[in-house]
Amino acid sequence: MYEYLKGRKVLVTGGTGSIGSEIVRQVLAESPSVVRIFSRDETKQYLLEEALGKRPDVRYLVGDVREKDRLRRAMKDIEVVFHAAALKQVPSCEYNPFEAVKTNVVGTQNVIEAALEAGVGRVIAVSTDKAINPTSTMGATKLLSERLVATANAWATETVFACVRFGNVLNSRGSLVPLAKSQIERGGPVTLTDERMTRFMMPISEAVTLTLEAGQLAQGGEIFILKMPTLRIKDLLEVIIEEYAPAVRVEPSSVRLRKIGVRPGEKLEEELLTEEELPRTTEMERLLVVHPASSGVFNDKAAIREDLYRSSKAGYLSKEEILTLLVESGALSRVTAGSLETA
């Protein structure tokens, strides 16, 4: 499907994370020449190698995007880069702000410079909706990383740079779903920040599929935004309690929700576009595409529906639809009608 990957040498930074490892799996399905998995966690590399099996077309490189020299060596002869390495936990970045700057900002600039030096053909960077009107350190650093990528494309002559902007990715490491499941396993309570909170949400596999699609479509400087369903966090937690608790021999009625308030840097809603980006945004079947300011694309009466880019304005998934999404994502697996077990 993606001709730009066939027979190519591909590097995935953060390649053992939830998003990065799925990028690796889907890229391997496109018959690349080699995939280099670049990450700082040797244990996750070992576990991924166990999952993928011994393959001659996969290389595991221990390294950190903060170290440009290591990136230079990793990018030798590479043709396509997927940059997924980042610090992503909002509370952790709030408590360790300069660490977030070093990975998300300096690390992205290192990727850019190493890619330019190596003559890489295409770099696709993974971003987040928290970069829009950021209220958190994590969001602010990802906004800066987006701007670095856009600026690099403006003066690059051989390399195409573009970004993909996600909402929340369902069942990724350290996210809400595995946290709620672990709290249920202990008998609760399950923590809820605010019952008004809404989020864009999609499975990892679908997010990555559209990332590869964006990589094929990129001409340079675009931000590709995946169209995602929206849900209430309270509804999501109630579905997880109702369906997961019996699987771990916990009575659902005994697991209560405990409100803890919005954490520093969090929003009640998420946005996928800024007002400034709207006039240069076009809509595709599964994507919104923000064109670079230099592209000449501009429509001061842009007709992008608000429900596509503001989670508080969208139609929310029903609890049955949320359950289907959880099953499809692998967060829960249906054994028999009305009965679920862990994936």
Residue pairs with C-beta under 8 A, 6 or more apart in sequence:
1 30
1 212
2 30
2 212
2 213
2 215
2 216
3 216
4 80
4 122
4 215
4 216
5 27
5 30
5 31
5 32
5 80
5 212
5 215
6 30
6 31
6 32
7 31
7 32
7 33
8 32
8 33
8 79
8 80
9 32
9 33
9 34
9 36
9 77
9 78
9 79
9 80
10 27
10 32
10 34
10 35
10 36
10 78
10 79
10 80
10 81
10 82
11 35
11 36
11 38
11 74
11 75
11 78
11 80
11 81
11 82
12 20
12 23
12 24
12 27
12 35
12 36
12 37
12 38
12 81
12 82
12 84
13 20
13 38
13 39
13 65
13 71
13 81
13 82
13 83
13 84
13 85
13 111
14 20
14 38
14 39
14 65
14 83
14 84
14 85
14 86
15 21
15 23
15 24
15 35
15 36
15 37
15 38
15 39
15 48
15 84
16 37
16 39
16 41
16 44
16 45
16 47
16 48
17 39
17 44
17 84
17 85
17 172
17 173
18 169
18 171
18 172
18 173
18 175
18 204
19 84
19 126
19 166
19 169
19 172
19 204
19 207
19 208
20 37
20 39
20 82
20 84
20 85
21 48
22 204
22 205
22 207
22 208
23 82
23 84
23 208
23 211
23 212
24 35
24 37
24 48
24 52
24 58
25 52
26 205
26 208
26 209
26 212
27 35
27 82
27 212
28 35
28 52
28 55
28 57
28 58
30 212
32 57
32 80
33 57
34 57
34 58
34 59
35 57
35 58
35 59
36 58
36 59
36 61
36 74
36 78
37 45
37 48
37 58
37 59
37 60
37 61
38 61
38 63
38 65
38 71
38 74
38 85
39 45
39 61
39 62
39 63
39 85
40 62
40 63
40 64
42 62
45 60
45 62
48 60
49 58
49 60
52 58
61 70
61 74
63 70
63 71
63 74
64 70
64 103
64 107
65 71
65 83
65 85
65 103
65 107
65 108
65 110
65 111
66 102
66 103
66 106
66 107
66 110
67 110
68 110
68 113
68 114
71 110
71 111
71 114
72 114
72 117
72 118
74 114
75 81
75 114
75 115
75 117
75 118
75 120
76 118
77 118
78 115
78 118
78 120
79 120
79 121
79 122
80 120
80 121
80 122
80 123
80 124
80 215
81 111
81 115
81 120
81 122
81 123
81 124
82 124
82 126
82 211
82 215
83 108
83 111
83 123
83 124
83 125
83 126
84 126
85 103
85 107
85 111
86 103
86 104
86 107
86 126
86 142
86 145
87 93
87 96
87 99
87 100
87 103
87 104
87 138
87 141
88 128
88 138
88 174
89 138
89 174
90 130
90 136
90 137
90 138
90 139
90 263
90 264
90 265
90 266
91 263
91 264
91 265
92 100
93 99
93 100
93 136
93 137
93 138
93 141
93 265
94 136
94 137
94 138
94 263
94 264
94 265
97 137
100 137
100 138
100 141
101 141
103 141
104 138
104 141
104 142
104 144
104 145
105 141
105 144
105 145
105 148
108 125
108 144
108 145
108 148
108 149
109 148
111 123
111 125
112 123
112 148
112 149
112 152
112 161
115 123
115 159
116 152
116 156
116 158
116 159
119 158
119 159
120 159
121 158
121 159
121 160
122 159
122 160
122 215
122 218
123 149
123 152
123 159
123 160
123 161
123 162
124 162
124 163
124 164
124 211
124 214
124 215
124 218
125 145
125 146
125 149
125 161
125 162
125 163
125 164
126 163
126 164
126 166
126 211
127 142
127 145
127 146
127 163
127 164
127 165
127 166
127 223
128 138
128 139
128 142
128 165
128 166
128 167
129 165
129 166
129 167
129 168
129 200
129 270
129 271
129 272
130 136
130 138
130 139
130 142
130 270
131 139
131 140
131 142
131 143
131 145
131 146
131 165
132 139
132 143
132 270
132 271
132 272
132 273
132 274
133 271
133 274
134 140
134 142
134 143
135 265
135 266
135 267
136 264
136 265
136 266
137 265
138 265
139 265
146 163
146 165
146 223
149 161
149 162
149 163
150 161
150 163
150 221
150 223
150 292
152 159
152 161
153 159
153 160
153 161
153 162
153 220
153 221
153 292
154 221
154 292
154 294
156 220
160 218
160 219
160 220
161 220
161 221
162 214
162 215
162 218
162 219
162 220
162 221
162 222
162 223
162 224
163 222
163 223
163 224
164 210
164 211
164 214
164 223
164 224
164 225
164 226
165 223
165 224
165 225
165 226
165 272
166 202
166 207
166 226
166 228
167 199
167 200
167 201
167 202
167 226
167 228
167 270
167 272
167 311
168 175
168 176
168 199
168 200
168 201
168 202
168 270
169 175
169 201
169 202
169 203
169 204
169 207
170 177
170 201
170 202
170 203
170 204
170 325
170 326
170 329
170 331
171 177
171 178
171 203
171 204
171 326
171 329
171 330
171 331
172 204
176 233
176 236
176 237
177 236
177 240
177 326
177 331
179 191
180 190
180 237
180 240
180 241
180 244
181 240
181 244
181 331
181 342
183 189
183 190
183 191
184 190
184 240
184 241
184 244
184 245
184 248
184 250
184 255
185 248
185 250
187 250
187 254
187 255
188 241
188 250
188 254
188 255
188 256
188 258
189 255
189 256
189 257
189 258
190 237
190 240
190 241
190 255
190 256
190 257
190 258
191 257
191 258
191 259
191 260
192 233
192 234
192 237
192 257
192 258
192 259
192 260
193 233
193 259
193 260
193 261
193 262
193 263
193 266
194 233
194 259
194 261
194 262
194 268
195 232
195 233
195 234
195 259
196 268
197 232
197 233
197 234
197 262
197 266
197 268
197 269
198 230
198 231
198 232
198 233
198 268
198 269
198 270
198 311
198 312
198 314
198 316
199 230
199 231
199 233
199 270
199 311
200 228
200 229
200 230
200 270
200 272
200 311
200 314
201 228
201 229
201 230
201 231
201 236
201 325
202 226
202 228
202 229
203 325
203 328
203 329
203 330
204 329
205 329
206 226
207 226
210 224
210 226
210 286
210 287
211 224
211 226
213 286
213 287
214 222
214 224
214 287
217 224
217 287
217 289
218 224
220 292
221 291
221 292
221 294
221 295
222 289
222 290
222 291
222 292
223 277
223 289
223 290
224 287
224 288
224 289
224 290
225 272
225 273
225 287
225 288
225 289
225 290
225 309
226 286
226 287
227 286
227 287
227 288
227 308
229 314
229 317
229 321
229 325
230 307
230 311
230 314
230 315
230 316
230 317
231 316
231 317
231 322
232 316
234 257
235 316
235 317
235 319
235 322
236 322
237 257
238 257
238 319
239 319
239 322
239 323
239 326
240 326
240 331
240 332
241 252
241 255
241 257
242 252
243 323
243 326
243 332
243 340
244 332
244 340
244 342
245 251
245 252
245 255
246 252
246 339
246 340
247 332
247 339
247 340
247 341
247 342
248 342
262 268
268 312
269 310
269 311
269 312
270 310
270 311
271 309
271 310
271 311
272 288
272 308
272 309
272 310
273 281
273 288
273 290
273 304
273 309
277 290
278 302
278 304
279 298
279 299
279 300
279 302
280 290
280 291
280 292
280 293
280 295
280 297
280 298
280 299
280 302
281 288
281 289
281 290
281 291
281 302
281 304
282 288
282 289
282 291
282 297
283 289
283 304
283 308
288 304
288 308
288 309
291 297
306 313
307 313
307 314
307 315
308 314
317 325
323 332
326 332
327 333
327 334
327 340
330 343
331 343
332 340
332 341
332 342
332 343
333 340
333 341
333 342
333 343
334 340
335 341
